[in-house]
Amino acid sequence: MVSMVMAPSRATNDRRPRAAREAYHFLQEQHRAGEEAHRPHRIDVAGDRGAALPFALLVAILLAMLASLLLANALMENRASFQSEQHESTLHVAESGVEVGLSYVLAASSVEDFTTGHVLDEDEPDLRAWVEEAAATVEDVCPDDGTLPATSCLVTTASGQATFVRPISASTDEPLPVLFGVGFTPKKDEAQRTRVVKLDFAAGEDTFTFNQALLADGDVDIRGNNFTIEGNADGLHSNGQVRGSGNSAIKCGSIGTISAHDGVAALSGCDVEDVESGDHVGLPTVSARSLYPDSQVEFDSLEFTNAADEGPLWVDLCDDGQAREWSEHGPCDPGAAVVDDQSGWSAGGPWRPDDPDLVDGRVYYIQDRDGSVASNQAFTFSVLVEGGDWTVTGSPGDDEEGSFQPVYPGVLFWVDGDVSLSGNAKIYSNTDAAIGTNGVLDIQAGFRSRNIAYLASNATTTTDIQGSNSDPGTNIEYHGGLELDIAVASGLERARWEEL
C-alpha cells in the first residue's frame, strides 16, 4: 500500500505558537490599513466642476436680482424726492406770484385802483379751474411804463414762472380783496406741475395821518447849519438814512425828533432823546392820477375848501396849452369844455398862474407838463401834476407874501415828478395841508413854510435839505394832525393763505 504524503502547508510549517501567529497577522493588517490611509486620493476634477457651475450661476442670478431691486428702489426714491422738491418749489413760485400781485396793488395809490380785469362769480363752483383759465391771459394787463415794481404779470424765478389774478366781483363790479397766485414748473408754456394759492387780505384804513413834519421813503441829506423844524409834531422820519453832509453842523434839537430806519449819520449835537431807530413806516404813494375823480359821484363827494363861487371848481391844464373842465372820462378829455382865458394861467413854458382873481378857488390838474408858481403872490388853489415837475420860486419879502390856501381837501401840491422849493420862497397856509412828491424833494436854503407837511414817497430818491447861514434860515413849522383820505401801503393785512 502506497502511502500518500502531503506537502506540509505554510501554516503547518509555521511552528510558532498559535498566539504568536495571530499577533503577527494582526500587525500585518494594521500595517496595510495605515498604508491605505496615507496613500493620496485621486480627485475627480470633472465631477467637482460639474457640481460647482450651477451653484455659481445661481449665486450670480441672485446677486443680479438684488442689484436690480436696489437700483429700482434708489430710482424710485430719487423720483419721489424730485417730485416732492418740485411740488414744494412750485408752491413757492405760486406764492411769489401773489407777492408781485401785492406789489402792484400797493404801488397803486389806492387798493381799489389795480385789478387784472377778470370778473369772478363768487359762487364759482370750480375756483381753481377759473383761476387757471384767467392766468392764461393775465400778463396782457400789467402796465409796462416803469411806474410799478414789475414790468410783466408773468414772473420768472429760479424755480419756475408765476402769475397772479386780482378779480372784480360779478355782483358788485368792485375789486375783491383777494389775490390768486399760480406757479408753474419749469415754466408756464411747458408746465409739468401747477399749483394755485389764494390770499385774502383786508384793505385797512384809507386815511393817513401826518405825525411828522417831513416823511421820506428814501434817504434824507441835510446840508448847511441853520435848518429848523418847529411845532408840536415830531421832526422828520426816513425809511432810509438821515445824513449830514459837507460842513453840516445841524443840531438835532433844532429839528425835533429824528427817526430813521437805517440810522442817522454825521449830524452833530445829537442827543439820545433826539434820535430814534425808527421802524419802517408805511407811506402813501404820491400819484396825481389817484386824486382825479373817476365819476360825478366821486367828484361831488369831495369836500372842497375855499371854493370859488363861480366857474369850474376843477380845471385840467393840458400839454397842448388848452385848459379844460373836469371830465369823468379822465384828464384833458378832448370832449370837455374849454375854459376861457385858461383860468388865469399862462403856458408859454411850464404852466404858471398869473391872475389870482381868476385862479383862486379851484383845483388845477397839470398833465404831462411842468408847472411853477412865484411865492411873492398869494393863491388859494391846489395843484396836482401828472408826469411833470413843480417849482416854487421866490425872493425875500415880508411874511404876508407866500400865502397859499388849499382847495382840494388837505392837499396843496401833489406831484408825480420833482418838487423844488427855491431859496427864500415862502409857503404860509392858514390850514394844514400836504406837499407830496414821488420824485426828489429839494428844499433850498432860506425856504420857509407854515402848517405844511411834506411827503417824499419814492424810496429810490434822496430828499435834499439846504440849511441857511442867514436868519431866519431854512424853517418848517408844522403842528401835526393832518389826515388825508388816501390808502396806505402798509394798510393791507394778510387775512388768510390757502391752496386751491
Secondary structure as GFF3:
##gff-version 3
##sequence-region A 1 500
A	DSSP	alpha_helix	10	13	.	.	.	ID=ss1
A	DSSP	alpha_helix	18	38	.	.	.	ID=ss2
A	DSSP	alpha_helix	45	107	.	.	.	ID=ss3
A	DSSP	beta_strand	119	120	.	.	.	ID=ss4
A	DSSP	alpha_helix	127	135	.	.	.	ID=ss5
A	DSSP	three_ten_helix	138	140	.	.	.	ID=ss6
A	DSSP	beta_strand	155	156	.	.	.	ID=ss7
A	DSSP	beta_strand	161	165	.	.	.	ID=ss8
A	DSSP	beta_strand	168	169	.	.	.	ID=ss9
A	DSSP	beta_strand	178	185	.	.	.	ID=ss10
A	DSSP	three_ten_helix	188	190	.	.	.	ID=ss11
A	DSSP	beta_strand	193	202	.	.	.	ID=ss12
A	DSSP	beta_strand	208	210	.	.	.	ID=ss13
A	DSSP	beta_strand	212	216	.	.	.	ID=ss14
A	DSSP	beta_strand	220	223	.	.	.	ID=ss15
A	DSSP	beta_strand	227	230	.	.	.	ID=ss16
A	DSSP	beta_strand	234	238	.	.	.	ID=ss17
A	DSSP	beta_strand	242	244	.	.	.	ID=ss18
A	DSSP	three_ten_helix	252	254	.	.	.	ID=ss19
A	DSSP	beta_strand	258	260	.	.	.	ID=ss20
A	DSSP	beta_strand	264	265	.	.	.	ID=ss21
A	DSSP	three_ten_helix	272	274	.	.	.	ID=ss22
A	DSSP	beta_strand	275	277	.	.	.	ID=ss23
A	DSSP	three_ten_helix	288	291	.	.	.	ID=ss24
A	DSSP	alpha_helix	296	301	.	.	.	ID=ss25
A	DSSP	beta_strand	314	317	.	.	.	ID=ss26
A	DSSP	beta_strand	323	325	.	.	.	ID=ss27
A	DSSP	three_ten_helix	340	344	.	.	.	ID=ss28
A	DSSP	beta_strand	345	346	.	.	.	ID=ss29
A	DSSP	beta_strand	352	353	.	.	.	ID=ss30
A	DSSP	alpha_helix	356	359	.	.	.	ID=ss31
A	DSSP	beta_strand	362	367	.	.	.	ID=ss32
A	DSSP	beta_strand	371	374	.	.	.	ID=ss33
A	DSSP	beta_strand	379	386	.	.	.	ID=ss34
A	DSSP	beta_strand	390	393	.	.	.	ID=ss35
A	DSSP	beta_strand	404	405	.	.	.	ID=ss36
A	DSSP	beta_strand	411	415	.	.	.	ID=ss37
A	DSSP	beta_strand	419	421	.	.	.	ID=ss38
A	DSSP	beta_strand	426	437	.	.	.	ID=ss39
A	DSSP	beta_strand	441	443	.	.	.	ID=ss40
A	DSSP	beta_strand	448	456	.	.	.	ID=ss41
A	DSSP	beta_strand	463	466	.	.	.	ID=ss42
A	DSSP	beta_strand	474	477	.	.	.	ID=ss43
A	DSSP	beta_strand	482	484	.	.	.	ID=ss44
A	DSSP	three_ten_helix	489	491	.	.	.	ID=ss45
A	DSSP	beta_strand	493	499	.	.	.	ID=ss46
###
